[in-house]
Amino acid sequence: MTVYISGPITHHVGPDPFEGAAKRLAELGQTALNPKDIPACPDNSCVLLPHELEKNFEHSWACFLKYDIAAMLQRCDTILMLDGWQDSHGARLELTVASAVKMHVLFENDIY
């Protein structure tokens, strides 16, 4: 089973829960796909919105989401929703897509 880890990234504060979840999944014998390890557009062709330009982002939120969802669909059969996913627009979109294609859904408390 390959598990895509989904949760708040852009506005997350505190220790990185993605690494901990990936480690826990490995302990359970699963392969984890951390969206932080998925590269964005290789040619920097994404269009940055004004607030992204102000924050000196290299890639747009839309660009990251596009490549993350593509990797999730191509490589994973399960999605793991980290605590706080409800407050993340991207995580909610990932869950919607995963549910639409009948991926198995886990929540953080399912692996601890």
Secondary structure, DSSP 8 states (H G I E B T S, - for coil): -EEEEE---TT--SS-HHHHHHHHHHHTT-EEE-GGGS---TT------HHHHHTT-SS-HHHHHHHHHHHHHHH-SEEEE-TTGGG-HHHHHHHHHHHHTT-EEEEGGGT-
